């Protein structure tokens, strides 16, 4: 009776750890690229006005 519960818990912990290790850097990279694109647009507009 305890074995399926243990397998489920350990499996869930492993899957969540793997997803966290992969998704966190990917999301960070996406936000960095988005900030870079938004920064370029703001910088280019500022140079044209000056």
PyMOL CGO cylinders between C-alpha atoms (Angstrom):
from pymol import cmd
from pymol.cgo import CYLINDER

trace = [
    CYLINDER, 0.00, 0.00, 0.00, 2.83, 2.45, 0.72, 0.3, 1, 1, 1, 1, 1, 1,
    CYLINDER, 2.83, 2.45, 0.72, 4.92, 1.65, -2.32, 0.3, 1, 1, 1, 1, 1, 1,
    CYLINDER, 4.92, 1.65, -2.32, 2.70, 3.33, -4.97, 0.3, 1, 1, 1, 1, 1, 1,
    CYLINDER, 2.70, 3.33, -4.97, 2.49, 6.44, -2.81, 0.3, 1, 1, 1, 1, 1, 1,
    CYLINDER, 2.49, 6.44, -2.81, 6.28, 6.51, -2.42, 0.3, 1, 1, 1, 1, 1, 1,
    CYLINDER, 6.28, 6.51, -2.42, 6.85, 6.02, -6.14, 0.3, 1, 1, 1, 1, 1, 1,
    CYLINDER, 6.85, 6.02, -6.14, 4.39, 8.81, -6.92, 0.3, 1, 1, 1, 1, 1, 1,
    CYLINDER, 4.39, 8.81, -6.92, 6.00, 11.21, -4.47, 0.3, 1, 1, 1, 1, 1, 1,
    CYLINDER, 6.00, 11.21, -4.47, 9.56, 10.51, -5.56, 0.3, 1, 1, 1, 1, 1, 1,
    CYLINDER, 9.56, 10.51, -5.56, 8.57, 10.63, -9.23, 0.3, 1, 1, 1, 1, 1, 1,
    CYLINDER, 8.57, 10.63, -9.23, 6.80, 13.94, -8.72, 0.3, 1, 1, 1, 1, 1, 1,
    CYLINDER, 6.80, 13.94, -8.72, 9.81, 15.41, -6.94, 0.3, 1, 1, 1, 1, 1, 1,
    CYLINDER, 9.81, 15.41, -6.94, 12.16, 14.30, -9.71, 0.3, 1, 1, 1, 1, 1, 1,
    CYLINDER, 12.16, 14.30, -9.71, 9.90, 15.62, -12.48, 0.3, 1, 1, 1, 1, 1, 1,
    CYLINDER, 9.90, 15.62, -12.48, 9.39, 18.98, -10.75, 0.3, 1, 1, 1, 1, 1, 1,
    CYLINDER, 9.39, 18.98, -10.75, 13.13, 19.33, -10.15, 0.3, 1, 1, 1, 1, 1, 1,
    CYLINDER, 13.13, 19.33, -10.15, 13.96, 18.61, -13.79, 0.3, 1, 1, 1, 1, 1, 1,
    CYLINDER, 13.96, 18.61, -13.79, 11.28, 21.00, -15.05, 0.3, 1, 1, 1, 1, 1, 1,
    CYLINDER, 11.28, 21.00, -15.05, 12.54, 23.72, -12.72, 0.3, 1, 1, 1, 1, 1, 1,
    CYLINDER, 12.54, 23.72, -12.72, 16.14, 23.27, -13.83, 0.3, 1, 1, 1, 1, 1, 1,
    CYLINDER, 16.14, 23.27, -13.83, 15.16, 23.58, -17.49, 0.3, 1, 1, 1, 1, 1, 1,
    CYLINDER, 15.16, 23.58, -17.49, 12.38, 26.17, -17.43, 0.3, 1, 1, 1, 1, 1, 1,
    CYLINDER, 12.38, 26.17, -17.43, 13.99, 28.74, -15.12, 0.3, 1, 1, 1, 1, 1, 1,
    CYLINDER, 13.99, 28.74, -15.12, 16.98, 29.48, -17.41, 0.3, 1, 1, 1, 1, 1, 1,
    CYLINDER, 16.98, 29.48, -17.41, 14.78, 29.47, -20.51, 0.3, 1, 1, 1, 1, 1, 1,
    CYLINDER, 14.78, 29.47, -20.51, 12.38, 32.01, -18.99, 0.3, 1, 1, 1, 1, 1, 1,
    CYLINDER, 12.38, 32.01, -18.99, 15.32, 34.13, -17.86, 0.3, 1, 1, 1, 1, 1, 1,
    CYLINDER, 15.32, 34.13, -17.86, 16.75, 34.13, -21.39, 0.3, 1, 1, 1, 1, 1, 1,
    CYLINDER, 16.75, 34.13, -21.39, 13.35, 35.06, -22.86, 0.3, 1, 1, 1, 1, 1, 1,
    CYLINDER, 13.35, 35.06, -22.86, 13.00, 38.02, -20.50, 0.3, 1, 1, 1, 1, 1, 1,
    CYLINDER, 13.00, 38.02, -20.50, 16.58, 39.12, -21.18, 0.3, 1, 1, 1, 1, 1, 1,
    CYLINDER, 16.58, 39.12, -21.18, 15.95, 39.08, -24.94, 0.3, 1, 1, 1, 1, 1, 1,
    CYLINDER, 15.95, 39.08, -24.94, 12.67, 40.94, -24.48, 0.3, 1, 1, 1, 1, 1, 1,
    CYLINDER, 12.67, 40.94, -24.48, 14.36, 43.60, -22.36, 0.3, 1, 1, 1, 1, 1, 1,
    CYLINDER, 14.36, 43.60, -22.36, 17.11, 43.92, -24.97, 0.3, 1, 1, 1, 1, 1, 1,
    CYLINDER, 17.11, 43.92, -24.97, 14.57, 44.41, -27.76, 0.3, 1, 1, 1, 1, 1, 1,
    CYLINDER, 14.57, 44.41, -27.76, 12.59, 46.95, -25.77, 0.3, 1, 1, 1, 1, 1, 1,
    CYLINDER, 12.59, 46.95, -25.77, 15.79, 48.73, -24.77, 0.3, 1, 1, 1, 1, 1, 1,
    CYLINDER, 15.79, 48.73, -24.77, 16.91, 49.01, -28.38, 0.3, 1, 1, 1, 1, 1, 1,
    CYLINDER, 16.91, 49.01, -28.38, 13.59, 50.51, -29.44, 0.3, 1, 1, 1, 1, 1, 1,
    CYLINDER, 13.59, 50.51, -29.44, 13.70, 53.09, -26.68, 0.3, 1, 1, 1, 1, 1, 1,
    CYLINDER, 13.70, 53.09, -26.68, 17.34, 53.90, -27.39, 0.3, 1, 1, 1, 1, 1, 1,
    CYLINDER, 17.34, 53.90, -27.39, 16.82, 54.31, -31.12, 0.3, 1, 1, 1, 1, 1, 1,
    CYLINDER, 16.82, 54.31, -31.12, 13.84, 56.61, -30.63, 0.3, 1, 1, 1, 1, 1, 1,
    CYLINDER, 13.84, 56.61, -30.63, 15.85, 58.74, -28.21, 0.3, 1, 1, 1, 1, 1, 1,
    CYLINDER, 15.85, 58.74, -28.21, 18.74, 59.14, -30.67, 0.3, 1, 1, 1, 1, 1, 1,
    CYLINDER, 18.74, 59.14, -30.67, 16.45, 60.22, -33.50, 0.3, 1, 1, 1, 1, 1, 1,
    CYLINDER, 16.45, 60.22, -33.50, 14.88, 62.98, -31.44, 0.3, 1, 1, 1, 1, 1, 1,
    CYLINDER, 14.88, 62.98, -31.44, 18.19, 64.48, -30.29, 0.3, 1, 1, 1, 1, 1, 1,
]
cmd.load_cgo(trace, "trace")
